[in-house]
């Protein structure tokens, strides 16, 4: 969770795209890409000037991340 959050906040798109190679324990954290791909689409649709806001955090069942983010343009979600 920390690995992804840090890269989302820094808008490190290339590293996020390569999460299978770069993220620690990626196979365990993201067993199926359909759970991670929407983040890449949203990040790709955002603009570099957009701010990043974490909307929720935490875990359920000790291994299911509840993290969600918004890319905010001109102060509007």
Phi and psi restraints in degrees (range 20) as a CNS / XPLOR table:
assign (resid 1 and name C) (resid 2 and name N)
       (resid 2 and name CA) (resid 2 and name C) 1.0 -63.0 20.0 2
assign (resid 2 and name N) (resid 2 and name CA)
       (resid 2 and name C) (resid 3 and name N) 1.0 -40.6 20.0 2
assign (resid 2 and name C) (resid 3 and name N)
       (resid 3 and name CA) (resid 3 and name C) 1.0 -58.7 20.0 2
assign (resid 3 and name N) (resid 3 and name CA)
       (resid 3 and name C) (resid 4 and name N) 1.0 -49.9 20.0 2
assign (resid 3 and name C) (resid 4 and name N)
       (resid 4 and name CA) (resid 4 and name C) 1.0 -66.9 20.0 2
assign (resid 4 and name N) (resid 4 and name CA)
       (resid 4 and name C) (resid 5 and name N) 1.0 -45.2 20.0 2
assign (resid 4 and name C) (resid 5 and name N)
       (resid 5 and name CA) (resid 5 and name C) 1.0 -57.5 20.0 2
assign (resid 5 and name N) (resid 5 and name CA)
       (resid 5 and name C) (resid 6 and name N) 1.0 -45.7 20.0 2
assign (resid 5 and name C) (resid 6 and name N)
       (resid 6 and name CA) (resid 6 and name C) 1.0 -60.6 20.0 2
assign (resid 6 and name N) (resid 6 and name CA)
       (resid 6 and name C) (resid 7 and name N) 1.0 -40.9 20.0 2
assign (resid 6 and name C) (resid 7 and name N)
       (resid 7 and name CA) (resid 7 and name C) 1.0 -74.8 20.0 2
assign (resid 7 and name N) (resid 7 and name CA)
       (resid 7 and name C) (resid 8 and name N) 1.0 -32.2 20.0 2
assign (resid 7 and name C) (resid 8 and name N)
       (resid 8 and name CA) (resid 8 and name C) 1.0 -65.4 20.0 2
assign (resid 8 and name N) (resid 8 and name CA)
       (resid 8 and name C) (resid 9 and name N) 1.0 -48.7 20.0 2
assign (resid 8 and name C) (resid 9 and name N)
       (resid 9 and name CA) (resid 9 and name C) 1.0 -62.7 20.0 2
assign (resid 9 and name N) (resid 9 and name CA)
       (resid 9 and name C) (resid 10 and name N) 1.0 -32.4 20.0 2
assign (resid 9 and name C) (resid 10 and name N)
       (resid 10 and name CA) (resid 10 and name C) 1.0 -90.3 20.0 2
assign (resid 10 and name N) (resid 10 and name CA)
       (resid 10 and name C) (resid 11 and name N) 1.0 -2.6 20.0 2
assign (resid 10 and name C) (resid 11 and name N)
       (resid 11 and name CA) (resid 11 and name C) 1.0 57.8 20.0 2
assign (resid 11 and name N) (resid 11 and name CA)
       (resid 11 and name C) (resid 12 and name N) 1.0 43.1 20.0 2
assign (resid 11 and name C) (resid 12 and name N)
       (resid 12 and name CA) (resid 12 and name C) 1.0 -87.1 20.0 2
assign (resid 12 and name N) (resid 12 and name CA)
       (resid 12 and name C) (resid 13 and name N) 1.0 75.1 20.0 2
assign (resid 12 and name C) (resid 13 and name N)
       (resid 13 and name CA) (resid 13 and name C) 1.0 -59.7 20.0 2
assign (resid 13 and name N) (resid 13 and name CA)
       (resid 13 and name C) (resid 14 and name N) 1.0 -44.1 20.0 2
assign (resid 13 and name C) (resid 14 and name N)
       (resid 14 and name CA) (resid 14 and name C) 1.0 -60.6 20.0 2
assign (resid 14 and name N) (resid 14 and name CA)
       (resid 14 and name C) (resid 15 and name N) 1.0 -40.7 20.0 2
assign (resid 14 and name C) (resid 15 and name N)
       (resid 15 and name CA) (resid 15 and name C) 1.0 -69.6 20.0 2
assign (resid 15 and name N) (resid 15 and name CA)
       (resid 15 and name C) (resid 16 and name N) 1.0 -38.4 20.0 2
assign (resid 15 and name C) (resid 16 and name N)
       (resid 16 and name CA) (resid 16 and name C) 1.0 -65.4 20.0 2
assign (resid 16 and name N) (resid 16 and name CA)
       (resid 16 and name C) (resid 17 and name N) 1.0 -38.7 20.0 2
assign (resid 16 and name C) (resid 17 and name N)
       (resid 17 and name CA) (resid 17 and name C) 1.0 -62.5 20.0 2
assign (resid 17 and name N) (resid 17 and name CA)
       (resid 17 and name C) (resid 18 and name N) 1.0 -33.8 20.0 2
assign (resid 17 and name C) (resid 18 and name N)
       (resid 18 and name CA) (resid 18 and name C) 1.0 -96.7 20.0 2
assign (resid 18 and name N) (resid 18 and name CA)
       (resid 18 and name C) (resid 19 and name N) 1.0 26.7 20.0 2
assign (resid 18 and name C) (resid 19 and name N)
       (resid 19 and name CA) (resid 19 and name C) 1.0 -56.9 20.0 2
assign (resid 19 and name N) (resid 19 and name CA)
       (resid 19 and name C) (resid 20 and name N) 1.0 -32.6 20.0 2
assign (resid 19 and name C) (resid 20 and name N)
       (resid 20 and name CA) (resid 20 and name C) 1.0 -61.6 20.0 2
assign (resid 20 and name N) (resid 20 and name CA)
       (resid 20 and name C) (resid 21 and name N) 1.0 -33.6 20.0 2
assign (resid 20 and name C) (resid 21 and name N)
       (resid 21 and name CA) (resid 21 and name C) 1.0 -85.8 20.0 2
assign (resid 21 and name N) (resid 21 and name CA)
       (resid 21 and name C) (resid 22 and name N) 1.0 -36.2 20.0 2
assign (resid 21 and name C) (resid 22 and name N)
       (resid 22 and name CA) (resid 22 and name C) 1.0 -101.9 20.0 2
assign (resid 22 and name N) (resid 22 and name CA)
       (resid 22 and name C) (resid 23 and name N) 1.0 -32.4 20.0 2
assign (resid 22 and name C) (resid 23 and name N)
       (resid 23 and name CA) (resid 23 and name C) 1.0 -76.1 20.0 2
assign (resid 23 and name N) (resid 23 and name CA)
       (resid 23 and name C) (resid 24 and name N) 1.0 139.2 20.0 2
assign (resid 23 and name C) (resid 24 and name N)
       (resid 24 and name CA) (resid 24 and name C) 1.0 -67.3 20.0 2
assign (resid 24 and name N) (resid 24 and name CA)
       (resid 24 and name C) (resid 25 and name N) 1.0 132.8 20.0 2
assign (resid 24 and name C) (resid 25 and name N)
       (resid 25 and name CA) (resid 25 and name C) 1.0 58.7 20.0 2
assign (resid 25 and name N) (resid 25 and name CA)
       (resid 25 and name C) (resid 26 and name N) 1.0 36.3 20.0 2
assign (resid 25 and name C) (resid 26 and name N)
       (resid 26 and name CA) (resid 26 and name C) 1.0 -58.2 20.0 2
assign (resid 26 and name N) (resid 26 and name CA)
       (resid 26 and name C) (resid 27 and name N) 1.0 -38.5 20.0 2
assign (resid 26 and name C) (resid 27 and name N)
       (resid 27 and name CA) (resid 27 and name C) 1.0 -63.4 20.0 2
assign (resid 27 and name N) (resid 27 and name CA)
       (resid 27 and name C) (resid 28 and name N) 1.0 -35.3 20.0 2
assign (resid 27 and name C) (resid 28 and name N)
       (resid 28 and name CA) (resid 28 and name C) 1.0 -79.6 20.0 2
assign (resid 28 and name N) (resid 28 and name CA)
       (resid 28 and name C) (resid 29 and name N) 1.0 -39.2 20.0 2
assign (resid 28 and name C) (resid 29 and name N)
       (resid 29 and name CA) (resid 29 and name C) 1.0 -72.4 20.0 2
assign (resid 29 and name N) (resid 29 and name CA)
       (resid 29 and name C) (resid 30 and name N) 1.0 -35.3 20.0 2
assign (resid 29 and name C) (resid 30 and name N)
       (resid 30 and name CA) (resid 30 and name C) 1.0 -133.7 20.0 2
assign (resid 30 and name N) (resid 30 and name CA)
       (resid 30 and name C) (resid 31 and name N) 1.0 79.8 20.0 2
assign (resid 30 and name C) (resid 31 and name N)
       (resid 31 and name CA) (resid 31 and name C) 1.0 -67.0 20.0 2
assign (resid 31 and name N) (resid 31 and name CA)
       (resid 31 and name C) (resid 32 and name N) 1.0 -25.5 20.0 2
assign (resid 31 and name C) (resid 32 and name N)
       (resid 32 and name CA) (resid 32 and name C) 1.0 -133.9 20.0 2
assign (resid 32 and name N) (resid 32 and name CA)
       (resid 32 and name C) (resid 33 and name N) 1.0 130.9 20.0 2
assign (resid 32 and name C) (resid 33 and name N)
       (resid 33 and name CA) (resid 33 and name C) 1.0 -65.5 20.0 2
assign (resid 33 and name N) (resid 33 and name CA)
       (resid 33 and name C) (resid 34 and name N) 1.0 -20.7 20.0 2
assign (resid 33 and name C) (resid 34 and name N)
       (resid 34 and name CA) (resid 34 and name C) 1.0 -64.3 20.0 2
assign (resid 34 and name N) (resid 34 and name CA)
       (resid 34 and name C) (resid 35 and name N) 1.0 -12.5 20.0 2
assign (resid 34 and name C) (resid 35 and name N)
       (resid 35 and name CA) (resid 35 and name C) 1.0 -87.1 20.0 2
assign (resid 35 and name N) (resid 35 and name CA)
       (resid 35 and name C) (resid 36 and name N) 1.0 -16.8 20.0 2
assign (resid 35 and name C) (resid 36 and name N)
       (resid 36 and name CA) (resid 36 and name C) 1.0 -110.7 20.0 2
assign (resid 36 and name N) (resid 36 and name CA)
       (resid 36 and name C) (resid 37 and name N) 1.0 -29.8 20.0 2
assign (resid 36 and name C) (resid 37 and name N)
       (resid 37 and name CA) (resid 37 and name C) 1.0 -55.7 20.0 2
assign (resid 37 and name N) (resid 37 and name CA)
       (resid 37 and name C) (resid 38 and name N) 1.0 -39.7 20.0 2
assign (resid 37 and name C) (resid 38 and name N)
       (resid 38 and name CA) (resid 38 and name C) 1.0 -57.9 20.0 2
assign (resid 38 and name N) (resid 38 and name CA)
       (resid 38 and name C) (resid 39 and name N) 1.0 -33.1 20.0 2
assign (resid 38 and name C) (resid 39 and name N)
       (resid 39 and name CA) (resid 39 and name C) 1.0 -60.4 20.0 2
assign (resid 39 and name N) (resid 39 and name CA)
       (resid 39 and name C) (resid 40 and name N) 1.0 -43.3 20.0 2
assign (resid 39 and name C) (resid 40 and name N)
       (resid 40 and name CA) (resid 40 and name C) 1.0 -65.7 20.0 2
assign (resid 40 and name N) (resid 40 and name CA)
       (resid 40 and name C) (resid 41 and name N) 1.0 -38.0 20.0 2
assign (resid 40 and name C) (resid 41 and name N)
       (resid 41 and name CA) (resid 41 and name C) 1.0 -64.9 20.0 2
assign (resid 41 and name N) (resid 41 and name CA)
       (resid 41 and name C) (resid 42 and name N) 1.0 -45.8 20.0 2
assign (resid 41 and name C) (resid 42 and name N)
       (resid 42 and name CA) (resid 42 and name C) 1.0 -64.5 20.0 2
assign (resid 42 and name N) (resid 42 and name CA)
       (resid 42 and name C) (resid 43 and name N) 1.0 -42.8 20.0 2
assign (resid 42 and name C) (resid 43 and name N)
       (resid 43 and name CA) (resid 43 and name C) 1.0 -64.4 20.0 2
assign (resid 43 and name N) (resid 43 and name CA)
       (resid 43 and name C) (resid 44 and name N) 1.0 -40.1 20.0 2
assign (resid 43 and name C) (resid 44 and name N)
       (resid 44 and name CA) (resid 44 and name C) 1.0 -66.0 20.0 2
assign (resid 44 and name N) (resid 44 and name CA)
       (resid 44 and name C) (resid 45 and name N) 1.0 -31.1 20.0 2
assign (resid 44 and name C) (resid 45 and name N)
       (resid 45 and name CA) (resid 45 and name C) 1.0 -81.3 20.0 2
assign (resid 45 and name N) (resid 45 and name CA)
       (resid 45 and name C) (resid 46 and name N) 1.0 -15.3 20.0 2
assign (resid 45 and name C) (resid 46 and name N)
       (resid 46 and name CA) (resid 46 and name C) 1.0 -79.5 20.0 2
assign (resid 46 and name N) (resid 46 and name CA)
       (resid 46 and name C) (resid 47 and name N) 1.0 166.8 20.0 2
assign (resid 46 and name C) (resid 47 and name N)
       (resid 47 and name CA) (resid 47 and name C) 1.0 -106.0 20.0 2
assign (resid 47 and name N) (resid 47 and name CA)
       (resid 47 and name C) (resid 48 and name N) 1.0 154.5 20.0 2
assign (resid 47 and name C) (resid 48 and name N)
       (resid 48 and name CA) (resid 48 and name C) 1.0 -57.2 20.0 2
assign (resid 48 and name N) (resid 48 and name CA)
       (resid 48 and name C) (resid 49 and name N) 1.0 -29.9 20.0 2
assign (resid 48 and name C) (resid 49 and name N)
       (resid 49 and name CA) (resid 49 and name C) 1.0 -81.0 20.0 2
assign (resid 49 and name N) (resid 49 and name CA)
       (resid 49 and name C) (resid 50 and name N) 1.0 -10.5 20.0 2
assign (resid 49 and name C) (resid 50 and name N)
       (resid 50 and name CA) (resid 50 and name C) 1.0 -67.2 20.0 2
assign (resid 50 and name N) (resid 50 and name CA)
       (resid 50 and name C) (resid 51 and name N) 1.0 143.7 20.0 2
assign (resid 50 and name C) (resid 51 and name N)
       (resid 51 and name CA) (resid 51 and name C) 1.0 -89.2 20.0 2
assign (resid 51 and name N) (resid 51 and name CA)
       (resid 51 and name C) (resid 52 and name N) 1.0 160.7 20.0 2
assign (resid 51 and name C) (resid 52 and name N)
       (resid 52 and name CA) (resid 52 and name C) 1.0 -111.1 20.0 2
assign (resid 52 and name N) (resid 52 and name CA)
       (resid 52 and name C) (resid 53 and name N) 1.0 132.1 20.0 2
assign (resid 52 and name C) (resid 53 and name N)
       (resid 53 and name CA) (resid 53 and name C) 1.0 -127.3 20.0 2
assign (resid 53 and name N) (resid 53 and name CA)
       (resid 53 and name C) (resid 54 and name N) 1.0 125.0 20.0 2
assign (resid 53 and name C) (resid 54 and name N)
       (resid 54 and name CA) (resid 54 and name C) 1.0 -83.7 20.0 2
assign (resid 54 and name N) (resid 54 and name CA)
       (resid 54 and name C) (resid 55 and name N) 1.0 121.8 20.0 2
assign (resid 54 and name C) (resid 55 and name N)
       (resid 55 and name CA) (resid 55 and name C) 1.0 -90.0 20.0 2
assign (resid 55 and name N) (resid 55 and name CA)
       (resid 55 and name C) (resid 56 and name N) 1.0 -33.6 20.0 2
assign (resid 55 and name C) (resid 56 and name N)
       (resid 56 and name CA) (resid 56 and name C) 1.0 -150.0 20.0 2
assign (resid 56 and name N) (resid 56 and name CA)
       (resid 56 and name C) (resid 57 and name N) 1.0 161.5 20.0 2
assign (resid 56 and name C) (resid 57 and name N)
       (resid 57 and name CA) (resid 57 and name C) 1.0 -151.2 20.0 2
assign (resid 57 and name N) (resid 57 and name CA)
       (resid 57 and name C) (resid 58 and name N) 1.0 -179.9 20.0 2
assign (resid 57 and name C) (resid 58 and name N)
       (resid 58 and name CA) (resid 58 and name C) 1.0 105.9 20.0 2
assign (resid 58 and name N) (resid 58 and name CA)
       (resid 58 and name C) (resid 59 and name N) 1.0 -178.2 20.0 2
assign (resid 58 and name C) (resid 59 and name N)
       (resid 59 and name CA) (resid 59 and name C) 1.0 -135.5 20.0 2
assign (resid 59 and name N) (resid 59 and name CA)
       (resid 59 and name C) (resid 60 and name N) 1.0 153.2 20.0 2
assign (resid 59 and name C) (resid 60 and name N)
       (resid 60 and name CA) (resid 60 and name C) 1.0 -122.2 20.0 2
assign (resid 60 and name N) (resid 60 and name CA)
       (resid 60 and name C) (resid 61 and name N) 1.0 142.6 20.0 2
assign (resid 60 and name C) (resid 61 and name N)
       (resid 61 and name CA) (resid 61 and name C) 1.0 58.7 20.0 2
assign (resid 61 and name N) (resid 61 and name CA)
       (resid 61 and name C) (resid 62 and name N) 1.0 23.0 20.0 2
assign (resid 61 and name C) (resid 62 and name N)
       (resid 62 and name CA) (resid 62 and name C) 1.0 66.4 20.0 2
assign (resid 62 and name N) (resid 62 and name CA)
       (resid 62 and name C) (resid 63 and name N) 1.0 -0.6 20.0 2
assign (resid 62 and name C) (resid 63 and name N)
       (resid 63 and name CA) (resid 63 and name C) 1.0 -144.6 20.0 2
assign (resid 63 and name N) (resid 63 and name CA)
       (resid 63 and name C) (resid 64 and name N) 1.0 1.4 20.0 2
assign (resid 63 and name C) (resid 64 and name N)
       (resid 64 and name CA) (resid 64 and name C) 1.0 -107.9 20.0 2
assign (resid 64 and name N) (resid 64 and name CA)
       (resid 64 and name C) (resid 65 and name N) 1.0 108.7 20.0 2
assign (resid 64 and name C) (resid 65 and name N)
       (resid 65 and name CA) (resid 65 and name C) 1.0 -70.3 20.0 2
assign (resid 65 and name N) (resid 65 and name CA)
       (resid 65 and name C) (resid 66 and name N) 1.0 137.5 20.0 2
assign (resid 65 and name C) (resid 66 and name N)
       (resid 66 and name CA) (resid 66 and name C) 1.0 -104.7 20.0 2
assign (resid 66 and name N) (resid 66 and name CA)
       (resid 66 and name C) (resid 67 and name N) 1.0 14.2 20.0 2
assign (resid 66 and name C) (resid 67 and name N)
       (resid 67 and name CA) (resid 67 and name C) 1.0 -65.3 20.0 2
assign (resid 67 and name N) (resid 67 and name CA)
       (resid 67 and name C) (resid 68 and name N) 1.0 133.3 20.0 2
assign (resid 67 and name C) (resid 68 and name N)
       (resid 68 and name CA) (resid 68 and name C) 1.0 -141.4 20.0 2
assign (resid 68 and name N) (resid 68 and name CA)
       (resid 68 and name C) (resid 69 and name N) 1.0 150.8 20.0 2
assign (resid 68 and name C) (resid 69 and name N)
       (resid 69 and name CA) (resid 69 and name C) 1.0 -132.9 20.0 2
assign (resid 69 and name N) (resid 69 and name CA)
       (resid 69 and name C) (resid 70 and name N) 1.0 153.3 20.0 2
assign (resid 69 and name C) (resid 70 and name N)
       (resid 70 and name CA) (resid 70 and name C) 1.0 -123.8 20.0 2
assign (resid 70 and name N) (resid 70 and name CA)
       (resid 70 and name C) (resid 71 and name N) 1.0 142.3 20.0 2
assign (resid 70 and name C) (resid 71 and name N)
       (resid 71 and name CA) (resid 71 and name C) 1.0 -103.6 20.0 2
assign (resid 71 and name N) (resid 71 and name CA)
       (resid 71 and name C) (resid 72 and name N) 1.0 112.7 20.0 2
assign (resid 71 and name C) (resid 72 and name N)
       (resid 72 and name CA) (resid 72 and name C) 1.0 -101.2 20.0 2
assign (resid 72 and name N) (resid 72 and name CA)
       (resid 72 and name C) (resid 73 and name N) 1.0 125.4 20.0 2
assign (resid 72 and name C) (resid 73 and name N)
       (resid 73 and name CA) (resid 73 and name C) 1.0 -107.7 20.0 2
assign (resid 73 and name N) (resid 73 and name CA)
       (resid 73 and name C) (resid 74 and name N) 1.0 124.9 20.0 2
assign (resid 73 and name C) (resid 74 and name N)
       (resid 74 and name CA) (resid 74 and name C) 1.0 54.0 20.0 2
assign (resid 74 and name N) (resid 74 and name CA)
       (resid 74 and name C) (resid 75 and name N) 1.0 37.0 20.0 2
assign (resid 74 and name C) (resid 75 and name N)
       (resid 75 and name CA) (resid 75 and name C) 1.0 74.8 20.0 2
assign (resid 75 and name N) (resid 75 and name CA)
       (resid 75 and name C) (resid 76 and name N) 1.0 8.6 20.0 2
assign (resid 75 and name C) (resid 76 and name N)
       (resid 76 and name CA) (resid 76 and name C) 1.0 -120.4 20.0 2
assign (resid 76 and name N) (resid 76 and name CA)
       (resid 76 and name C) (resid 77 and name N) 1.0 130.5 20.0 2
